[in-house]
Amino acid sequence: MTRAIYRSLICLHPPAFRLRFEDELLWIYDESTDTSGAALVYDAAISLLRQWLMRSGMWKWLLGGIGAVVYLLIGFGSFLFNWPIRSP
């Protein structure tokens, strides 16, 4: 069951990465002493996110969005967080 999940996560990686490392990753999974394979599935999921984020250039959009939010919070922070507090 977990080998099928692991293999599907590998299939979702970018083609260049998959062609280069797929056989090696499956061999590592087969040789693993961990019977559940949960650690390798977790590692494959993190690798999938990292490969698509870094290789596709999406990290630039993500970093730009974070920068914009920080900039807006600095610029409008006093307006957003200093609401008058009314006593009952």
One Martini backbone bead per residue (centre of mass of N, CA, C, O) as a GRO file, in nm:
protein
   88
    1MET     BB    1   0.061   0.060  -0.025
    2THR     BB    2   0.304   0.260   0.025
    3ARG     BB    3   0.438   0.206  -0.249
    4ALA     BB    4   0.215   0.337  -0.418
    5ILE     BB    5   0.240   0.616  -0.294
    6TYR     BB    6   0.538   0.656  -0.353
    7ARG     BB    7   0.519   0.621  -0.661
    8SER     BB    8   0.316   0.856  -0.708
    9LEU     BB    9   0.503   1.078  -0.599
   10ILE     BB   10   0.723   1.033  -0.811
   11CYS     BB   11   0.533   1.085  -1.064
   12LEU     BB   12   0.491   1.404  -0.975
   13HIS     BB   13   0.745   1.476  -1.064
   14PRO     BB   14   0.953   1.606  -1.255
   15PRO     BB   15   1.078   1.465  -1.534
   16ALA     BB   16   1.385   1.502  -1.489
   17PHE     BB   17   1.390   1.382  -1.204
   18ARG     BB   18   1.253   1.111  -1.262
   19LEU     BB   19   1.454   0.999  -1.476
   20ARG     BB   20   1.703   1.007  -1.278
   21PHE     BB   21   1.560   0.885  -0.975
   22GLU     BB   22   1.344   0.657  -0.972
   23ASP     BB   23   1.504   0.391  -0.941
   24GLU     BB   24   1.655   0.471  -0.682
   25LEU     BB   25   1.409   0.527  -0.500
   26LEU     BB   26   1.286   0.241  -0.524
   27TRP     BB   27   1.532   0.092  -0.413
   28ILE     BB   28   1.535   0.227  -0.137
   29TYR     BB   29   1.257   0.129  -0.054
   30ASP     BB   30   1.315  -0.180  -0.080
   31GLU     BB   31   1.578  -0.159   0.128
   32SER     BB   32   1.421  -0.084   0.357
   33THR     BB   33   1.365  -0.141   0.712
   34ASP     BB   34   1.108   0.007   0.702
   35THR     BB   35   0.790  -0.123   0.700
   36SER     BB   36   0.603   0.134   0.647
   37GLY     BB   37   0.741   0.398   0.490
   38ALA     BB   38   0.672   0.685   0.610
   39ALA     BB   39   0.938   0.843   0.580
   40LEU     BB   40   0.955   0.821   0.267
   41VAL     BB   41   0.685   0.954   0.203
   42TYR     BB   42   0.748   1.220   0.336
   43ASP     BB   43   1.001   1.281   0.166
   44ALA     BB   44   0.853   1.278  -0.110
   45ALA     BB   45   0.662   1.514  -0.048
   46ILE     BB   46   0.878   1.728   0.004
   47SER     BB   47   1.022   1.693  -0.268
   48LEU     BB   48   0.784   1.772  -0.445
   49LEU     BB   49   0.757   2.062  -0.345
   50ARG     BB   50   1.049   2.150  -0.398
   51GLN     BB   51   1.066   2.094  -0.704
   52TRP     BB   52   0.825   2.275  -0.798
   53LEU     BB   53   0.911   2.539  -0.659
   54MET     BB   54   1.210   2.571  -0.766
   55ARG     BB   55   1.195   2.491  -1.080
   56SER     BB   56   0.943   2.690  -1.157
   57GLY     BB   57   0.955   2.975  -0.984
   58MET     BB   58   0.741   3.004  -0.744
   59TRP     BB   59   0.922   3.132  -0.523
   60LYS     BB   60   0.895   3.422  -0.628
   61TRP     BB   61   0.592   3.455  -0.573
   62LEU     BB   62   0.599   3.384  -0.274
   63LEU     BB   63   0.802   3.601  -0.186
   64GLY     BB   64   0.638   3.842  -0.297
   65GLY     BB   65   0.385   3.795  -0.122
   66ILE     BB   66   0.523   3.821   0.152
   67GLY     BB   67   0.635   4.105   0.102
   68ALA     BB   68   0.360   4.243   0.063
   69VAL     BB   69   0.241   4.179   0.339
   70VAL     BB   70   0.459   4.318   0.504
   71TYR     BB   71   0.425   4.596   0.377
   72LEU     BB   72   0.125   4.632   0.460
   73LEU     BB   73   0.168   4.599   0.766
   74ILE     BB   74   0.354   4.842   0.793
   75GLY     BB   75   0.167   5.059   0.658
   76PHE     BB   76  -0.127   4.942   0.806
   77GLY     BB   77  -0.093   4.852   1.107
   78SER     BB   78  -0.211   5.091   1.272
   79PHE     BB   79  -0.495   5.066   1.143
   80LEU     BB   80  -0.556   4.756   1.206
   81PHE     BB   81  -0.442   4.742   1.537
   82ASN     BB   82  -0.595   5.037   1.648
   83TRP     BB   83  -0.853   4.988   1.784
   84PRO     BB   84  -1.100   5.085   1.965
   85ILE     BB   85  -1.158   5.039   2.305
   86ARG     BB   86  -1.446   4.939   2.474
   87SER     BB   87  -1.608   4.997   2.758
   88PRO     BB   88  -1.876   4.868   2.956
   0.00000   0.00000   0.00000
